[in-house]
Amino acid sequence: MSADAKTGLELRSLIKNSGELEISLMQVAIPEPGEKQVVVRVQAAPINPSDLGLLTGAGDLSTARISGTGDNAVVTATVPQAAMRAMAGRLDESMPVGNEGAGVVIKTGSSDAAKALMGKTVSMIGGAMYAQYRCINVSDCQELPAGTTAAEGASWFVNPLTALGMTETMRREGHKALVHTAAASNLGQMLNKICINDGIALVNIVRSAEQAELLRKIGAKYVVDSSAPTFMDDLTGALTETGATIAFDAIGGGRLAGQILTCMEIAINKNAKVYSRYGSAVHKQVYIYGGLDLRPTELVRSFGMTWGIGGWLLFGFLMKIGAADAQRLRQRVVSELKTTFASHYTKVVSLQEALQLDNLAAYSKRATGEKFLIDPTK
């Protein structure tokens, strides 16, 4: 692969009107960079839960099968008829995948900002990162510090800025502590490091004793296990001690969001001076930012009338706070890339290996503590 390459491989996802998911590699032309663009030879791109929504869509992976080998491998799976309506906006459109990545700039446009990146290792955001080459605007690149590898910088955007966005949202909305679910994930570990450094009380909700121990080893103080029979009492105790009244929920489905609101209300009322049949006057907020559980969100209304539940999306948050504050957060990520925001990968795969059924099954589980990295040069 060189600056003279005219085409490169790109991973594509297609959902056909016939109800079939197709994942394959496609040879695509590499555009000439515009004035404020660069061409990057991609060396690393993580597989995040947010990528899987596009990569596998609503495909039933228990039906997945593979034909062909190497660059010509094609994975197909059935999309249940009940899920096809939700896929209507992307039917019969071959879509590139991969939110973020990193690599070396091999060709630039004519602007000074573009030319300044020639030969530099940069991280990128903007989609289509599961590819050998990516032509991208300079504004969507972040030059990495000297000595930083593409693998170290590949996960610079989604998880780090989501974690920082949570603490920033907490402050802006007047809360003093927060709750996070699926808290032993890469993102959850970053959030713990931020909160420890910034003196923020964080209540971590995990799903096993092993995950709880993992977080305690990195310094987490408040960790509760949702699989324990004492979960509700444990959560209420942690909320009473921290005063946390805002939560970010990666699970989404089931009863957890409602349980968090209930425990917040109980914790607040422990110190209430006056009874109100409308519940406490303290606002309690749960933001759902993930979908690890695709069942409906179930709320048992036992937490008064002063509460909110809604969605939270990183890109919308960054637009809301404006370019200057977004850049401030980006600079913190770059300065702490090897410490607070270091990512750990369980497996590195090539583009071709990403289509192998055993790897597809592994990274599609979205298991806490497991993260795959695609290296298109492999």
URMO-V716022 format. One record per pair of residues at least 24 apart in sequence whose ideal C-beta (glycine too) atoms are under 10 Angstrom apart, sorted by the first residue. I is the first residue (numbers start at 1). J is the second residue. If there is no record, write none. Layout:
i & j
I & J
I & J
This chain:
i & j
1 & 41
1 & 42
1 & 106
1 & 132
1 & 133
1 & 376
1 & 377
2 & 41
2 & 106
2 & 107
3 & 30
3 & 39
3 & 41
3 & 105
3 & 106
3 & 107
3 & 108
3 & 118
3 & 133
4 & 106
4 & 107
5 & 30
5 & 39
5 & 41
5 & 106
5 & 107
5 & 132
5 & 133
6 & 30
6 & 133
7 & 132
7 & 133
8 & 39
8 & 41
8 & 42
8 & 131
8 & 132
8 & 133
8 & 134
8 & 351
8 & 376
9 & 71
9 & 130
9 & 131
9 & 132
9 & 133
9 & 350
9 & 351
9 & 352
9 & 376
10 & 42
10 & 94
10 & 96
10 & 97
10 & 98
10 & 128
10 & 129
10 & 130
10 & 131
10 & 132
10 & 133
10 & 134
10 & 351
10 & 376
11 & 45
11 & 55
11 & 95
11 & 96
11 & 97
11 & 98
11 & 128
11 & 129
11 & 130
11 & 131
11 & 132
11 & 351
11 & 352
11 & 354
11 & 355
11 & 374
11 & 376
12 & 55
12 & 93
12 & 94
12 & 95
12 & 96
12 & 97
12 & 128
12 & 130
12 & 131
13 & 51
13 & 52
13 & 54
13 & 55
13 & 56
13 & 57
13 & 59
13 & 75
13 & 90
13 & 93
13 & 94
13 & 95
13 & 96
13 & 97
13 & 130
14 & 57
14 & 74
14 & 76
14 & 90
14 & 91
14 & 92
14 & 93
14 & 94
14 & 95
15 & 56
15 & 57
15 & 58
15 & 59
15 & 77
15 & 79
15 & 83
15 & 84
15 & 87
15 & 88
15 & 89
15 & 90
15 & 91
15 & 92
15 & 93
15 & 94
15 & 95
16 & 76
16 & 79
16 & 87
16 & 91
16 & 92
16 & 93
17 & 84
17 & 87
17 & 88
17 & 91
17 & 92
18 & 78
18 & 79
18 & 84
18 & 91
18 & 92
19 & 58
19 & 59
19 & 78
19 & 79
19 & 80
19 & 81
19 & 83
19 & 84
19 & 87
19 & 91
20 & 59
20 & 63
20 & 76
20 & 77
20 & 78
20 & 79
21 & 55
21 & 56
21 & 57
21 & 58
21 & 59
21 & 60
21 & 61
21 & 63
21 & 64
21 & 75
21 & 76
21 & 77
21 & 78
21 & 79
21 & 87
22 & 59
22 & 74
22 & 75
22 & 76
22 & 77
22 & 94
23 & 55
23 & 56
23 & 57
23 & 59
23 & 64
23 & 66
23 & 73
23 & 74
23 & 75
23 & 76
23 & 77
23 & 97
23 & 354
23 & 355
23 & 360
24 & 67
24 & 68
24 & 71
24 & 72
24 & 73
24 & 74
24 & 75
24 & 76
24 & 94
24 & 355
25 & 68
25 & 70
25 & 71
25 & 72
25 & 73
25 & 74
25 & 130
25 & 131
25 & 132
25 & 351
25 & 352
25 & 354
25 & 355
26 & 71
26 & 94
26 & 96
26 & 131
27 & 71
27 & 132
28 & 94
28 & 96
28 & 128
28 & 131
28 & 132
28 & 133
29 & 133
29 & 135
30 & 106
30 & 107
30 & 131
30 & 132
30 & 133
30 & 134
30 & 135
31 & 133
31 & 134
31 & 135
31 & 136
32 & 107
32 & 109
32 & 135
33 & 105
33 & 106
33 & 107
33 & 108
33 & 109
33 & 110
33 & 111
33 & 114
33 & 135
33 & 136
33 & 137
33 & 138
34 & 109
34 & 110
34 & 111
34 & 114
34 & 135
34 & 137
34 & 138
35 & 108
35 & 109
35 & 110
35 & 111
35 & 113
35 & 114
35 & 138
36 & 108
36 & 109
36 & 110
36 & 111
36 & 112
36 & 113
36 & 114
36 & 137
36 & 138
36 & 139
37 & 107
37 & 108
37 & 109
37 & 110
37 & 111
37 & 114
37 & 135
37 & 136
37 & 137
37 & 138
37 & 139
37 & 140
37 & 141
38 & 105
38 & 106
38 & 107
38 & 108
38 & 109
38 & 111
38 & 113
38 & 114
38 & 115
38 & 116
38 & 117
38 & 118
38 & 120
38 & 122
38 & 124
38 & 134
38 & 135
38 & 136
38 & 137
38 & 138
38 & 140
38 & 141
39 & 103
39 & 104
39 & 105
39 & 106
39 & 107
39 & 108
39 & 109
39 & 114
39 & 133
39 & 134
39 & 135
39 & 136
40 & 101
40 & 102
40 & 103
40 & 104
40 & 105
40 & 106
40 & 107
40 & 117
40 & 120
40 & 121
40 & 122
40 & 123
40 & 124
40 & 129
40 & 131
40 & 132
40 & 133
40 & 134
40 & 135
40 & 136
40 & 141
40 & 150
41 & 103
41 & 104
41 & 105
41 & 106
41 & 107
41 & 131
41 & 132
41 & 133
41 & 134
41 & 150
41 & 376
41 & 377
42 & 98
42 & 101
42 & 102
42 & 103
42 & 104
42 & 124
42 & 128
42 & 129
42 & 130
42 & 131
42 & 132
42 & 133
42 & 134
42 & 136
42 & 150
42 & 154
42 & 351
42 & 374
42 & 375
42 & 376
42 & 377
43 & 101
43 & 102
43 & 103
43 & 104
43 & 121
43 & 132
43 & 149
43 & 150
43 & 151
43 & 153
43 & 154
43 & 373
43 & 374
43 & 375
43 & 376
43 & 377
43 & 378
44 & 100
44 & 101
44 & 102
44 & 103
44 & 121
44 & 123
44 & 129
44 & 149
44 & 150
44 & 151
44 & 152
44 & 153
44 & 154
44 & 155
44 & 343
44 & 345
44 & 348
44 & 373
44 & 374
44 & 375
44 & 376
44 & 377
44 & 378
45 & 97
45 & 98
45 & 99
45 & 100
45 & 101
45 & 102
45 & 103
45 & 124
45 & 128
45 & 129
45 & 130
45 & 131
45 & 134
45 & 150
45 & 151
45 & 154
45 & 155
45 & 351
45 & 354
45 & 372
45 & 373
45 & 374
45 & 375
45 & 376
46 & 98
46 & 99
46 & 100
46 & 101
46 & 102
46 & 129
46 & 151
46 & 154
46 & 155
46 & 156
46 & 157
46 & 158
46 & 159
46 & 186
46 & 343
46 & 345
46 & 363
46 & 371
46 & 372
46 & 373
46 & 374
47 & 97
47 & 98
47 & 99
47 & 130
47 & 345
47 & 347
47 & 349
47 & 354
47 & 359
47 & 362
47 & 363
47 & 364
47 & 366
47 & 370
47 & 371
47 & 372
47 & 373
47 & 374
48 & 98
48 & 99
48 & 100
48 & 155
48 & 157
48 & 158
48 & 159
48 & 162
48 & 186
48 & 187
48 & 363
48 & 366
48 & 371
48 & 372
49 & 158
49 & 159
49 & 182
49 & 185
49 & 187
49 & 250
49 & 290
49 & 291
49 & 292
49 & 363
49 & 364
49 & 366
49 & 371
50 & 99
50 & 100
50 & 158
50 & 159
50 & 162
50 & 289
50 & 290
50 & 291
50 & 313
50 & 314
51 & 97
51 & 98
51 & 99
51 & 100
51 & 127
51 & 129
51 & 130
51 & 158
51 & 363
51 & 372
51 & 374
52 & 97
52 & 291
52 & 360
52 & 363
52 & 364
52 & 365
52 & 366
53 & 97
53 & 291
54 & 90
54 & 95
54 & 96
54 & 97
54 & 98
54 & 99
54 & 127
55 & 95
55 & 97
55 & 98
55 & 130
55 & 354
55 & 360
55 & 363
55 & 364
56 & 97
56 & 360
56 & 363
56 & 364
57 & 83
57 & 84
57 & 86
57 & 87
57 & 90
57 & 95
58 & 82
58 & 83
58 & 84
58 & 85
58 & 86
58 & 87
58 & 294
59 & 83
59 & 87
59 & 364
61 & 357
61 & 360
61 & 361
61 & 364
61 & 365
62 & 361
64 & 355
64 & 357
64 & 360
64 & 361
64 & 364
65 & 357
66 & 355
66 & 356
66 & 357
66 & 360
68 & 355
69 & 352
69 & 355
69 & 356
70 & 350
70 & 351
70 & 352
70 & 355
71 & 351
71 & 352
71 & 355
72 & 352
73 & 351
73 & 352
73 & 353
73 & 354
73 & 355
73 & 356
73 & 357
74 & 355
75 & 354
75 & 355
75 & 356
75 & 357
75 & 360
77 & 357
77 & 360
83 & 294
95 & 127
95 & 128
96 & 127
96 & 128
96 & 129
96 & 130
96 & 131
96 & 134
97 & 127
97 & 128
97 & 129
97 & 130
97 & 131
97 & 354
97 & 374
98 & 124
98 & 126
98 & 127
98 & 128
98 & 129
98 & 130
98 & 131
98 & 134
98 & 154
98 & 354
98 & 374
98 & 376
99 & 124
99 & 125
99 & 126
99 & 127
99 & 128
99 & 129
99 & 130
99 & 155
99 & 157
99 & 158
99 & 314
99 & 315
100 & 124
100 & 125
100 & 126
100 & 127
100 & 129
100 & 140
100 & 153
100 & 154
100 & 155
100 & 156
100 & 157
100 & 158
100 & 159
100 & 161
101 & 125
101 & 126
101 & 127
101 & 128
101 & 129
101 & 130
101 & 131
101 & 134
101 & 136
101 & 150
101 & 153
101 & 154
101 & 155
101 & 156
101 & 157
101 & 373
101 & 374
101 & 376
102 & 129
102 & 141
102 & 142
102 & 144
102 & 148
102 & 149
102 & 150
102 & 151
102 & 152
102 & 153
102 & 154
102 & 155
102 & 156
102 & 157
103 & 129
103 & 131
103 & 132
103 & 133
103 & 134
103 & 150
103 & 153
103 & 154
103 & 375
103 & 376
103 & 377
104 & 150
104 & 377
105 & 136
105 & 138
105 & 141
105 & 143
106 & 133
107 & 133
107 & 135
108 & 138
109 & 135
109 & 137
109 & 138
111 & 138
112 & 138
113 & 137
113 & 138
113 & 139
113 & 141
114 & 138
114 & 141
116 & 143
117 & 141
117 & 143
120 & 144
120 & 146
121 & 145
121 & 146
121 & 147
121 & 148
121 & 149
121 & 150
121 & 152
121 & 153
122 & 150
122 & 153
122 & 156
123 & 148
123 & 150
123 & 152
123 & 153
123 & 154
123 & 155
123 & 156
123 & 157
123 & 330
123 & 333
123 & 334
123 & 337
124 & 153
124 & 154
124 & 156
124 & 157
125 & 156
125 & 157
125 & 158
125 & 161
125 & 314
125 & 315
125 & 330
126 & 157
129 & 154
129 & 374
129 & 376
130 & 351
130 & 354
130 & 374
130 & 376
131 & 351
131 & 374
131 & 376
132 & 351
132 & 376
132 & 377
133 & 376
134 & 376
139 & 323
142 & 327
142 & 330
142 & 331
142 & 333
142 & 334
142 & 337
143 & 334
144 & 334
144 & 337
145 & 334
145 & 335
145 & 337
145 & 338
147 & 338
148 & 334
148 & 337
148 & 338
149 & 338
150 & 373
150 & 375
150 & 377
151 & 343
151 & 345
151 & 348
151 & 373
151 & 375
152 & 337
152 & 338
152 & 341
152 & 342
152 & 343
153 & 333
153 & 334
153 & 337
153 & 338
153 & 341
153 & 343
154 & 343
154 & 345
154 & 373
154 & 374
154 & 375
155 & 186
155 & 187
155 & 190
155 & 333
155 & 337
155 & 341
155 & 342
155 & 343
155 & 344
155 & 345
155 & 371
155 & 373
156 & 330
156 & 333
156 & 334
156 & 337
156 & 341
156 & 343
157 & 314
157 & 318
157 & 330
157 & 333
158 & 186
158 & 187
158 & 314
158 & 315
159 & 185
159 & 186
159 & 187
159 & 188
159 & 189
159 & 190
159 & 191
159 & 314
159 & 333
159 & 341
159 & 343
159 & 371
160 & 186
160 & 187
160 & 190
160 & 191
160 & 194
160 & 329
160 & 330
160 & 332
160 & 333
160 & 334
160 & 336
160 & 337
160 & 340
160 & 341
160 & 342
160 & 343
161 & 190
161 & 314
161 & 315
161 & 317
161 & 318
161 & 326
161 & 329
161 & 330
161 & 332
161 & 333
161 & 341
162 & 187
162 & 190
162 & 191
162 & 248
162 & 250
162 & 289
162 & 290
162 & 312
162 & 313
162 & 314
162 & 317
163 & 187
163 & 188
163 & 189
163 & 190
163 & 191
163 & 192
163 & 193
163 & 194
163 & 195
163 & 248
163 & 314
163 & 329
163 & 333
163 & 340
163 & 341
164 & 190
164 & 191
164 & 194
164 & 198
164 & 314
164 & 317
164 & 326
164 & 328
164 & 329
164 & 330
164 & 332
164 & 333
164 & 340
164 & 341
165 & 248
165 & 289
165 & 312
165 & 313
165 & 314
165 & 315
165 & 316
165 & 317
165 & 318
165 & 320
165 & 321
165 & 326
165 & 329
166 & 190
166 & 191
166 & 194
166 & 195
166 & 200
166 & 202
166 & 246
166 & 247
166 & 248
166 & 287
166 & 289
166 & 312
166 & 314
166 & 317
167 & 191
167 & 194
167 & 195
167 & 198
167 & 200
167 & 202
167 & 248
167 & 329
168 & 317
168 & 318
168 & 321
168 & 325
168 & 326
168 & 328
168 & 329
169 & 246
169 & 248
169 & 285
169 & 287
169 & 312
169 & 317
169 & 320
169 & 321
170 & 195
170 & 200
170 & 202
170 & 244
170 & 245
170 & 246
170 & 247
170 & 248
170 & 285
171 & 198
171 & 200
172 & 317
172 & 320
172 & 321
172 & 325
173 & 245
173 & 246
173 & 283
173 & 285
173 & 287
173 & 308
174 & 245
174 & 246
174 & 283
174 & 285
175 & 200
175 & 243
175 & 244
175 & 245
175 & 246
175 & 247
175 & 282
175 & 283
175 & 284
175 & 285
176 & 200
176 & 201
176 & 242
176 & 243
176 & 244
176 & 245
176 & 246
177 & 201
177 & 202
177 & 203
177 & 222
177 & 238
177 & 239
177 & 241
177 & 242
177 & 243
177 & 244
177 & 245
177 & 246
178 & 202
178 & 203
178 & 242
178 & 244
178 & 245
178 & 246
178 & 247
178 & 248
178 & 285
178 & 287
179 & 203
179 & 204
179 & 205
179 & 222
179 & 224
179 & 235
179 & 238
179 & 239
179 & 242
179 & 244
179 & 245
179 & 246
179 & 247
179 & 248
179 & 249
179 & 260
179 & 263
179 & 264
179 & 285
179 & 286
180 & 204
180 & 205
180 & 206
180 & 244
180 & 247
180 & 248
180 & 249
180 & 250
180 & 289
181 & 205
181 & 206
181 & 207
181 & 226
181 & 247
181 & 248
181 & 249
181 & 250
181 & 251
181 & 252
181 & 256
181 & 257
181 & 260
181 & 286
181 & 288
181 & 289
181 & 290
181 & 292
181 & 293
182 & 206
182 & 207
182 & 211
182 & 226
182 & 248
182 & 249
182 & 250
182 & 251
182 & 252
182 & 256
182 & 290
182 & 292
182 & 293
182 & 366
182 & 368
183 & 207
183 & 211
183 & 212
183 & 214
183 & 215
183 & 220
183 & 222
183 & 223
183 & 224
183 & 248
183 & 250
183 & 368
184 & 208
184 & 210
184 & 211
184 & 212
184 & 213
184 & 214
184 & 215
184 & 218
184 & 220
184 & 223
184 & 368
184 & 369
185 & 211
185 & 250
185 & 290
185 & 292
185 & 366
185 & 367
185 & 368
185 & 369
185 & 370
185 & 371
186 & 341
186 & 342
186 & 343
186 & 344
186 & 345
186 & 368
186 & 369
186 & 370
186 & 371
187 & 248
187 & 250
187 & 289
187 & 290
187 & 343
187 & 368
187 & 371
188 & 214
188 & 215
188 & 218
188 & 220
188 & 248
188 & 250
188 & 368
188 & 369
189 & 214
189 & 215
189 & 218
189 & 220
189 & 340
189 & 341
189 & 342
189 & 343
189 & 344
189 & 369
190 & 333
190 & 336
190 & 340
190 & 341
190 & 342
190 & 343
191 & 220
191 & 248
191 & 340
192 & 216
192 & 218
192 & 219
192 & 220
192 & 221
192 & 223
192 & 340
193 & 218
193 & 219
193 & 220
193 & 336
193 & 339
193 & 340
193 & 341
193 & 342
194 & 332
194 & 336
194 & 340
194 & 341
195 & 219
195 & 220
195 & 221
195 & 222
196 & 220
196 & 221
196 & 340
197 & 336
197 & 339
197 & 340
200 & 242
200 & 244
201 & 238
201 & 239
201 & 241
201 & 242
201 & 243
201 & 244
202 & 238
202 & 242
202 & 244
203 & 234
203 & 235
203 & 237
203 & 238
203 & 239
203 & 241
203 & 242
203 & 244
203 & 247
203 & 260
203 & 263
203 & 264
204 & 238
205 & 231
205 & 234
205 & 235
205 & 238
205 & 247
205 & 249
205 & 250
205 & 251
205 & 256
205 & 259
205 & 260
206 & 368
207 & 251
207 & 256
207 & 292
207 & 368
208 & 368
210 & 368
210 & 369
211 & 368
211 & 369
214 & 368
214 & 369
224 & 263
226 & 251
226 & 254
226 & 255
226 & 256
226 & 259
231 & 256
231 & 259
231 & 263
232 & 259
232 & 262
232 & 263
232 & 266
233 & 263
233 & 266
234 & 263
235 & 259
235 & 260
235 & 262
235 & 263
235 & 264
235 & 266
235 & 267
236 & 262
236 & 263
236 & 264
236 & 265
236 & 266
236 & 267
236 & 270
237 & 263
237 & 266
237 & 267
237 & 270
238 & 263
238 & 267
239 & 263
239 & 264
239 & 265
239 & 266
239 & 267
239 & 268
239 & 270
239 & 284
240 & 264
240 & 266
240 & 267
240 & 268
240 & 269
240 & 270
240 & 271
241 & 267
242 & 267
243 & 267
243 & 268
243 & 271
243 & 282
244 & 284
245 & 280
245 & 282
245 & 283
245 & 284
245 & 285
245 & 286
245 & 306
245 & 307
246 & 283
246 & 284
246 & 285
246 & 286
246 & 287
246 & 308
247 & 284
247 & 285
247 & 286
247 & 287
247 & 288
247 & 309
248 & 285
248 & 286
248 & 287
248 & 288
248 & 289
248 & 290
248 & 312
249 & 286
249 & 287
249 & 288
249 & 289
249 & 290
249 & 291
249 & 292
249 & 293
249 & 297
249 & 309
249 & 312
250 & 288
250 & 289
250 & 290
250 & 291
250 & 292
250 & 293
250 & 366
250 & 368
251 & 288
251 & 289
251 & 290
251 & 291
251 & 292
251 & 293
251 & 294
251 & 295
251 & 297
252 & 288
252 & 289
252 & 290
252 & 291
252 & 292
252 & 293
252 & 294
252 & 295
252 & 296
252 & 297
252 & 311
253 & 288
253 & 291
253 & 292
253 & 293
253 & 294
253 & 295
253 & 296
253 & 297
253 & 298
254 & 292
254 & 293
254 & 294
254 & 295
254 & 296
254 & 297
254 & 298
255 & 293
255 & 295
255 & 297
255 & 298
255 & 299
255 & 300
256 & 286
256 & 288
256 & 293
256 & 297
256 & 298
257 & 286
257 & 287
257 & 288
257 & 297
257 & 298
257 & 299
257 & 309
258 & 286
258 & 297
258 & 298
258 & 299
258 & 300
258 & 301
258 & 302
258 & 303
258 & 307
258 & 309
259 & 286
259 & 298
259 & 299
259 & 300
259 & 302
259 & 303
260 & 284
260 & 285
260 & 286
260 & 303
260 & 309
261 & 285
261 & 286
261 & 299
261 & 300
261 & 301
261 & 302
261 & 303
261 & 304
261 & 307
261 & 308
261 & 309
262 & 299
262 & 300
262 & 301
262 & 302
262 & 303
262 & 304
262 & 307
263 & 302
263 & 303
264 & 303
264 & 304
264 & 307
265 & 302
265 & 303
265 & 304
265 & 306
265 & 307
266 & 302
266 & 303
268 & 303
268 & 304
268 & 306
269 & 303
269 & 304
276 & 304
276 & 305
276 & 306
277 & 304
277 & 305
278 & 304
278 & 305
278 & 306
279 & 303
279 & 304
279 & 305
279 & 306
279 & 307
280 & 304
280 & 305
280 & 306
280 & 307
281 & 305
281 & 306
282 & 306
282 & 307
283 & 307
283 & 308
284 & 308
284 & 309
285 & 309
285 & 310
285 & 312
286 & 310
286 & 312
287 & 311
287 & 312
287 & 313
287 & 317
288 & 312
289 & 313
289 & 314
289 & 317
290 & 366
291 & 366
292 & 366
292 & 367
292 & 368
343 & 371
343 & 373
344 & 369
344 & 370
344 & 371
344 & 373
345 & 370
345 & 371
345 & 372
345 & 373
345 & 374
345 & 375
346 & 370
346 & 371
346 & 372
346 & 373
347 & 371
347 & 372
347 & 373
347 & 374
348 & 372
348 & 373
348 & 374
348 & 375
348 & 378
349 & 373
349 & 374
349 & 375
349 & 378
350 & 374
350 & 375
350 & 376
350 & 377
350 & 378
351 & 375
351 & 376
351 & 377
351 & 378
352 & 376
352 & 378
353 & 378
